Amino acid sequence: MNLFGILDVSGSALGAERQRAEIVASNLANAETTHTAQGGPYQRQMVVFGTRKPSLSLFGRTFNWFRKSAQGVRVENVVADTSPPLQRFEPSHPDADKQGYVSYPAINPVEEMANLMEAARAYQLNVAAVQATKGMISASLDILR
């Protein structure tokens, strides 16, 4: 794999981790949402990563023989968690059922914060990889002068 392929892989991972962080932030923001437009409580969303097929970029035609192994990561799907909602006894709540229970999303804020920190750390590591690759490209150009 060439240096431009490494940039492409890291760039795809940056986009995927950004989307993952957005989904986790949405889960945290809706942890107490008991009623959605679809009816019922908010459902926790999860990101499914998959491999990305190589695409031809600015350097794709020139370095095509190197790019066959360069893939990357992409968000393949965003799926709803199938866990049952949490039931809390709150008879005065407007969304309470006949028995006085309210259905809340099955979202654990501690788990979501850990997921957010994991996505942020993966993002930072990919930024560091991009910076290191840029340094190698710069050093290579200096050698060629």
N, C-alpha and C positions, 0 to 999 in steps of 0.2 A: 504494500500500500504506500502511496506517495503522501507527501505532507498535505497536499490539497484534499486528498481523501480523508485524512485525519480531521481536517477542519470541517469537512462535510458531515462526518459521523458525530463529532462533538456538537456541531450546530443543530443537527436533528435531535440530539439528546437534550439540548437546551430548550428547544421548543416543546418537547414532550414533558419535561419536568415542569416547565412553566404552566402547561395545561393541567398537570397533576396538582400543582399547588393551588390553582384556581378552583378545582373541583373540591379539594379538601377545605379551602376557605369557605366555599358555598355550603359544605356540610356543617361546618362550625356555625355559620351564620343562621342556619335553619334548624339548629339542634332543638329549638323549642317550638317549631312551627307545627301546629296541630291540625291545620286545615289548609289544603292547597286547592288550586283550580280543578284538579282531578278528583277532589274529595279525599278525605283521610289525611293522615299526617305525611309530612315530607319523608321521602325515602332516601337514605344515604346512597350516594353515588360512589362508584369505584372505577378507577382507570385500568384498562388492560393494555399493556404495551405489546408491540409486535415488531418484527424486523421490517425495515424499509428497503425496498429494492433500489439499486443505484439509479440515479437520474443523471442525465447529461447536463452539466453546468457550463460555465464559461470555459473551463479547462477540460470538459468532458471529451471533446473531440481529440484534443492533443494527448491526453493521458488516459484514453479509453482502456488500454490494455492493463493499467493498474487498477482501474475502477471496478473490475469484475468482482473482487472480493470486498470492496468497500460498500457497506450497506448503511446501517444506522438504525435508529429506533424511531418508532412513530406510535401515536396513540391509536390502537386498533379499534377500541370500543370503549364507551362509558356505559357501565351497567349499573342497574339499581340493586341494592342489597335486598335480599329476600327475607331478612330477619323479621320476625313479627314485631309490631310496635310495642313499646313499653306502656303498660296500663297504670295510671295513677288515679287514686280516688280523690276527685275534686268535683263534688256535686254542684257547686256554684259556677263552674266554668261553662261558657257558652257552647263548647263542643263536647260536653259530657253526654254519655249515652244514658239510657233509662236507669241503669244501675248506679250512675254517678261517676263512672270511670271515663277518663280522657286518654286517648291514644296519642302517645308522643313518639317521635322518631327514635329508632334504635341506634342512637349515635352516642359514642363514648368520647367526651371531649379530650380526655387524656390520650386515647388512641389516635384521635385526629390530630392533636398537637404533635405527637411523635411522627405521624405521617408527614405533616407539614415540615417539621425539622429535617426529616429524611429527604424530602424533595428539595428543600433549600440547600442541603449539604451536597446532594448530587449535582445541583445546578452550579454551585461554587466549584466543585471538582471539574466540571466540564469547562467552566470559564478558565480555570487554571490550565487545563489541557490546551485550550485555544491560545492562551498567552504563551505557553511553552512552544507550541507549534509555530506561532508567529515569530518567536525568537529564533527558532531553527531556520525558518525561511529567510529571515534577515541575515543570519550568519552565513547561510549558503550563498546569498547574493553578494555578501562582502568577500567571500572566498573567490567568487567568479570575477570580481573586478580586477 
